[in-house]
Amino acid sequence: MRKLLHYSPIIVIILALLALGIACESTSVNRSIHINDGEHITSGLRSVNGSILVGDNCKIDGDCQSVNGEIEIGEGSRVESIRSVNGIIYVRGNARVQGDITSVNGSVSIQEDSKVKGDINTINGGIYLERVEVDNDLSTINGKITLDKESHVYGDIIIRENKRESRKPLSIEILNGSVLQGDIIVKDKKRPVKVHISGDSKVEGKIENAEVIRE
């Protein structure tokens, strides 16, 4: 119960948005939502206890939101934003996310040539980018962050403070020609954080409260 209260701002936002869309045709309570390749959906997709699986080259004129299921966005598809509480978020290549990607307990994995216009935020899940552009920030509390294969993040990487749980070591990897244009900011000064930077990658901003390992 204490953990739920601690994380309540993100969870409450997601649940509230789901509640607002409960009467829509694209809302499911106990079943998964499957969108076939090439479909154009003029509303958001919301699921409580099922997954959301969007095919290739689709356009979703709204948010994809799930409480207890995974969210998968197919290759070349377009969505507004993605939010999940207990499921992983997986975005295939050449996709576009116009807003934020938010996950509480699941990881976020994005494949090559995709672009995210907003932030990527997690609490307990990792963030893995493979030749991806992100216009804003990456942030987490307990997740590993990896920028790989010439990914480019124009904002900051932020490790947020966790006052209630043990502070296990955390790693940030900037690999294979990837670039972080902003700063690395570790707000939890008691958290051991290591930043691994390969020789052909770079962090253009400053690095605060973390050990830097150049490889």
N, C-alpha and C positions, 0 to 999 in steps of 0.2 A: 504493500500500500504506500509506503514511503517513497519508493521509486516512482510509482505512478504520479504522486503529487509533485515530485521533483521535476519530472519530465512533462508535466501537464500542459504547459503552453503549446507545444507542438501537437501533442495528442488531441487536445481540445480543439485546436484549429482544424485538424484533419477530420475529426468526428463531426464537428459542426458543419463542415462543407459537405460531408456525406449525407447528413441529415437534411440539408437544404435540397439535395437532389433526389431524395427517396422516391418522389412521385414520377421521376423521369423514366422514359422507356429504356434508357441505357443504364439503369440501376438494377443490380442484382443483390439479393441478400445471401442466399446459400448456394448459388451456382456461379461458375466461372463465366466470363464474357469473352467470346471469340469474335474477332473482326477479321473478315476475309481479306485477302490481298486486294489492293486497289480501291477499297471502300472509302467513302467520304461520310463521316458522321458529324452531324451539325449540332451536337451537344457533347457534354462530357461523359465519361465512363466511370461508374462508381460501383464498387463491390464491397460487401462486408466480409463474407466468409468464402470468397472464391477469388480466383486469379483473373487478371485482365491480360489477354493475349491479342495484341494488335499485329496484323499481318504486314507484308511488305507494301511499300508505296501507298500507304493509307494517309488520310488527313482527318484529324480529330479536332473539331472546333471547340475544344474545351479541355478540362483537366482530366487526367487519369488518376483515380484515387481508390486505394484498397486498404482495408484494415488487416485482414488475416490471409491475404494471398499475394503471390508474386505479381509483378507487372513486367511484361515484356513488350518492347516496341520494335516492330520489324524494320528491316532494312529500307532506307529511303522514306520512312514515314515522318509525319509532322504532327506534333501535339503541342498543347499550350504549356502545361506543367504536369509534374508527376509527384504523387504523395503516397507513401505507404507507412503503416505502423509496424507490422510483423512479417513482411515479405520482402524478398530481394527485388531490386529494380535492375533490369537488364535492357540496354539500348543497343540495337545492332547498328551496323555501319551506315554512314551517310544519312543518319536521321537528324531531325531538327527539333529542339525543345525550346520554345519561345520564352518560357518562364523558369521557375525554380524546380529543382529536384530535391525532395525531402524524404528522408527515411529515419525511422526511430531504431528498429532492431534488425534491419536487413542491410545488406551491402548494396552498393551502386557500382555497376560495371558498364562501361560505355566503349563501343568498338570504333574502329577506324573511320575517320572523316566525318564524324558527327560533330554537331555544334550545340552548345547550351548557352542561351542568352542570359540566363539568370544565375543564381547561386546553386551550389550543391551542398546540402546539409545532412549530416547523419549524427546519431548519438552513439550507437553501439556497432554500427556497420562500417566496413571499409569502403574506400573510394578508389576505383581503378580506372584509369583513363589510358586508352591506347590510340594515339594520334588523334586527339580530340581538342577542340577549341572551347574554352569556357570564358565568357565575357566578364564574369564577376568572381566571387570568392568561393573557396572550398572551406568547409568547417566541420569539425567533429569533436566528440568528447573522448571516445574509446576506440576509434577505428584507425586502421592503417591507411595511409594515403600514398598512392603510386601514380606518378606521371610517367608514361612510357611512350616510346616510338614517336618522338617529336611532338608531343602534346604541348599546348600553349595555354596557360592560364593568365588572364590579364589582371586579375585581382590578387587577393592575399590568400594564404593558407592559415587558418586560425584553429588552434587547439583550445577549445573552451574549457573552463574550469569545472571540475566535478568534486564537490565537497563531501559527498556521501559514500563514495565507493573507494576501494583500494586503487592506488595510482600505479598500475602496471606500466612497464616501459612501452613506449610507442615509437613507431618509426614512420618517417616520411622519405619517399624515394623520388628523386628527380633523375630520370634515366634516358639514355639513348637519344640525345639531342633535344630533350624537352626543356621548356623555358617557363619559369615562374616570373612574371613581370613585377609582381608586388612583393610583399614581405611575408616572412614566416613568423607568426606571432603565437607564442605559447603563453596563454593567460594563466594556466595552472603552473606556478613556479615550482611546485613540489613534484611535478610529473617528469620522469626521465624521458627525454625525447631525443632521438638521433635522426639527423638529416643526412641521407646518403645522396651524394651528387656525383654522377659519372662525369668523366673528363670532357665530354662533348655537350654537357647540359649546363644550365646556369640559373641562378636566382639573382635577379636584377636588384631586388630590394634588400632590406636588412633582415637578419635572422636573430630573433630574440629568445633567450632562455632555452637554447637547444645546443646539443653537441653536433658539430658539422664534420662529416667524414667524406673526404673527396677520394673517388675511386678512379 
